[in-house]
């Protein structure tokens, strides 16, 4: 029981520390060009994707690509500083989240392979 309480407290601290403003700052500092040039990312990423493809874990691959698409969506919609989000970007973000959510729900729960 103590371990569950410790995990819950850690989760709450994470949510308090990383609000949307802090997450947008972290995403702004993250340079995807530098990440893609890192050989460790390619080594770990390609080996993981290859393993999942060989083991036919397509649902796991879908979740990984959905997470990457969500991070890209966050980066292109949220402003770099503490400005307000324009309506067109907010609608683009909501639409993208709905598409990703429906796609994941369909492949994870409706479609049985």
JOBELZI-V864029 format. One record per pair of residues at least 24 apart in sequence whose ideal C-beta (glycine too) atoms are under 10 Angstrom apart, sorted by sequence separation. I is the first residue (numbers start at 0). J is the second residue. D is the distance in whole Angstrom. If there is no record, write none. Layout:
i j d
I J D
I J D
This chain:
i j d
71 95 9
72 96 7
69 95 8
72 98 10
68 95 8
69 96 7
72 99 8
68 96 10
68 98 9
69 99 6
68 99 6
69 100 10
65 98 10
66 99 9
65 99 5
68 102 9
64 99 10
65 100 9
31 67 10
65 102 7
61 99 10
64 102 10
65 103 6
31 70 9
31 71 8
29 70 8
61 102 8
62 103 7
65 106 9
61 103 7
31 74 8
26 70 7
61 105 10
62 106 9
26 71 10
29 74 8
58 103 9
61 106 5
62 107 8
61 107 8
26 73 6
27 74 8
22 70 10
25 73 10
26 74 5
58 106 6
26 75 10
57 106 8
58 107 6
23 73 7
27 77 8
22 73 7
23 74 9
26 77 7
27 78 9
28 79 9
27 79 5
58 110 10
23 76 9
24 77 10
26 79 9
27 80 8
19 73 9
23 77 4
58 112 8
22 77 8
23 78 7
24 79 8
57 112 7
23 79 7
24 80 8
20 77 9
23 80 8
24 81 9
55 112 9
19 77 7
20 78 10
23 81 8
23 82 10
20 80 9
20 81 6
23 84 9
19 81 10
19 84 9
